[in-house]
Amino acid sequence: MTERVPVIAGNWKMHRDHLEAIQLVQKLAYHLQEDDYEGQEVVVCPPFVALRSVQTLLQSDKLPIHLGAQNCHSEDEGAFTGEISATMLARLDVRYVVVGHSERRELFGETDEIVNAKVAAVQRHKMRPILCVGEVLDQREAGQAVDVVVSQLQGSLAGIRVADPEELVVAYEPVWAIGTGKTATPQDAQDMCAAIRTELASLYDEQTAAGIRIQYGGSVKPGNVRELMSQPDIDGALVGGASLSSEDFALIVGHRR
């Protein structure tokens, strides 16, 4: 079996200014133990305006936490008022970029084609996309969940090459579980993540698919992370609300204790 290094990432969404971001990361580092970093990657994804402040903190204090961004534009530069390019993120030593989050798809109309172009931009600048896929409640209840997720994978990864499996992370986030307090059962999450890996094998090959990390996201909390992470095809978590608490996020990161 291919050894995959889990990725625990905190998506802060539109929360915390740059001063609050510094405090949150400092508190997180205080709560984490040295062993918590071993054998897994810890990532924080603050808002754009806090990236430089967090980058400086991580570098100056030599914290083994990776910097992530929540989105990017597909073009490197241009007349796109209010947008941030992958080029800019790369200069800030961003390692991961969340792409195609359900909130971007639903609230901002991002199609698979738009997401696909963003994945390409992230890879072009030697960063790692965290590609989000997931179904809404009506689709799950209609028995369409796997078809929806497979379709999102196919569209979002069209033409995307994966030379090294670590270059791509897929996050399965059932939309009905994001911010609702509802969580897919560990078996439901495992079944979908296994279906994602099967589709990745079709898009690439079995060896590549076996090495790609698949996260689960959707109301991940200290109380459910251990069981979720124990599933064979779940290689980490994309954490929303709980990542805004240094104590809760530290418990999620330290779930192996």
C-alpha positions, -999 to +999 in steps of 0.1 A: +000+000+000+013+035-009+022+056+021+003+088+021+011+117+044-021+131+058-029+168+054-049+186+082-058+221+068-078+249+085-099+270+062-107+302+081-130+315+053-138+353+058-127+354+095-098+370+114-079+402+104-041+401+101-036+408+138-061+382+149-045+358+125-011+362+141-026+355+175-045+325+163-014+309+148+007+317+179-019+300+201-021+270+178+016+265+179+015+268+217-011+240+220+006+217+195+033+192+205+063+183+185+050+148+178+018+164+163+038+175+132+054+141+126+039+120+098+014+147+087+012+182+073-005+210+092-019+239+071-036+272+079-055+291+052-062+326+064-078+354+043-057+370+017-050+401+038-034+380+065-012+359+044+019+381+046+016+385+084+012+347+089+040+340+064+064+363+084+054+346+117+059+311+104+093+320+090+106+340+119+095+315+146+104+285+123+070+269+129+064+236+110+030+248+097+024+253+060+006+283+046-024+279+024-047+302+005-085+299+000-087+307-037-069+323-066-075+336-101-066+314-131-047+342-149-012+353-138-020+390-141-044+413-159-074+437-155-092+416-129-101+440-102-102+425-067-086+392-078-054+375-065-032+355-088-013+323-082+018+342-090+012+365-060+005+336-037+037+317-048+058+348-038+043+345-003+055+309+000+020+296-001+021+258-003-015+249-007-045+266-025-081+256-019-098+254-053-135+249-061-149+251-026-186+246-026-191+282-015-172+293-045-192+271-067-226+280-053-222+317-043-198+328-070-209+306-099-177+288-104-181+260-129-159+229-133-142+247-162-133+277-140-121+254-113-101+234-138-082+266-149-075+275-113-060+240-106-038+245-137-027+279-124-018+265-089+002+237-104+019+261-129+034+280-100+045+249-081+019+249-054-005+222-045-043+225-052-068+212-026-096+204-050-130+204-034-158+182-046-191+173-030-229+169-034-258+188-020-285+171+001-311+167-027-285+150-048-275+126-020-312+118-013-318+111-050-289+086-051-268+109-073-240+117-049-213+095-066-223+106-101-221+143-090-187+139-074-173+119-103-185+145-128-169+173-107-136+154-107-137+148-144-144+184-152-121+199-127-091+177-136-096+177-174-061+179-190-044+182-156-013+161-153-001+146-120+036+137-122+038+133-084+008+122-064+017+147-037+010+175-062-027+171-058-051+169-028-088+162-032-112+173-005-145+155-003-169+180+013-206+170+013-222+204+010-250+195+033-225+189+061-206+222+058-214+245+087-245+227+096-233+205+125-242+175+104-214+151+095-213+122+071-209+090+090-173+076+088-186+048+065-204+073+042-172+094+040-151+063+034-174+051+006-172+084-012-135+088-008-130+052-021-152+062-051-130+093-056-099+071-056-114+047-081-122+076-104-087+090-100-074+057-111-095+060-143-082+096-149-046+087-142-035+052-131-038+030-100-004+039-087-010+076-090-045+073-075-030+053-046-007+082-037-031+111-040-043+124-006-081+126-001-094+148+027-128+148+044-144+181+052-177+190+067-182+198+104-150+181+114-146+184+151-123+170+179-150+145+187-153+129+153-119+134+137-103+102+150-129+079+136-129+097+103-091+096+100-092+059+108-108+051+074-085+037+048-091+062+021-093+094+042-059+111+044-067+142+063-093+169+070-103+202+056-116+220+087-138+250+087-153+265+119-133+244+143-100+257+128-109+292+142-104+279+177-067+272+185-077+247+211-101+227+189-078+228+158-049+216+180-071+187+192-079+178+156-043+179+146-033+159+177-060+133+173-034+105+174-025+112+210 
